[in-house]
Amino acid sequence: MAHAKPQRIRSIGEFHRLRGLPKPEHPLISIVTTDDFIGQPDQIAMNFVFDFYFIALKRGEGVKYKYGQLHYDFEDDGVLFFMSPNQVLELEIAEEEKNEKHSGWMLLIHPDFIWNTSLAKNIKQYAFFDYSVNEALLLSEKEENTLNGIIENIRQEYHSNIDKFSKQIICSHVESLLGYSERFYNRQFITREKANHQILERLENLLTEYFNSDDLAIKGLPSVQYVSKELNLSPSYLGSLLRTVTGQSTQQHIHDKLIEKARGKLSNTNLSVSEIAYELGFEHSQSFSKFFKTKTKMSPLEFRKQINLR
């Protein structure tokens, strides 16, 4: 299927008009449910780029969401997903499901609404806003009820008469929603053992292949960005998963692999420290020696001497 050029939605009011909704009660924040929509879009596939934050809970079969390059997993169950401004969302509606009803809600927040608040500063710290792949958040019934309660609090506040307290109260509710979402993502990392194991296995295979090739000497140490891209994961998602499951960052995993390779060369070859440093992608042997000592508490020569004494 050909991919249409993304349609940029510049304001919350424009989104309301596109979906046949009444004018939003507030120009910079809105909560809508799928029950509010008038009819279904004519297109089977659509791409959107929003100029605002977009948090949505989706339930029901037939509508598939793509964020980044891959479909969200759990696409036929209840999922929660997050988008920052300027990210692309693709919707695919199955022909047979085009006129079916789907449940869920959407929270739309323009950056201007949270300007000069603690939320404006903190929202960039939530890694799930740049999970540019297929890992949405699958909610338990209890978790969903918790978030639904927060959404209802936000709805009630902005339906009330807006006053000087409304903005801060709404932002506090949004921060609460994001805090719970971070907790639930952490739970998902722990409970999805099979999926996590597969990612760790792919990471191990990727690093092993890289370190056993000439890439290390030619290109140097693989970056976190390179590893993430090869695994089709965003750097923040991979880092969050690894820290939760293994207690180490992506960078630490890369460094551990490098030390493992260095120990092997020091133990099983007669190469000089300078030659080993070059093969491991270091321009200067001093840099390699400093790195090795930082990680192992001994210099390469001290390590080799210890091995030879055994």
Secondary structure as UniProt FT lines:
FT   STRAND          7..9
FT   HELIX           12..18
FT   TURN            19..20
FT   TURN            27..28
FT   STRAND          29..33
FT   HELIX           34..36
FT   STRAND          45..50
FT   STRAND          53..59
FT   STRAND          63..67
FT   TURN            68..69
FT   STRAND          70..71
FT   TURN            73..76
FT   STRAND          79..83
FT   TURN            85..86
FT   STRAND          88..93
FT   HELIX           95..97
FT   TURN            98..99
FT   STRAND          103..109
FT   TURN            111..116
FT   HELIX           118..122
FT   HELIX           123..125
FT   HELIX           127..130
FT   STRAND          137..138
FT   HELIX           141..159
FT   TURN            164..165
FT   HELIX           166..191
FT   HELIX           193..211
FT   HELIX           215..219
FT   HELIX           224..230
FT   TURN            231..232
FT   HELIX           235..245
FT   HELIX           250..268
FT   HELIX           273..279
FT   TURN            280..281
FT   HELIX           285..296
FT   HELIX           300..308
//
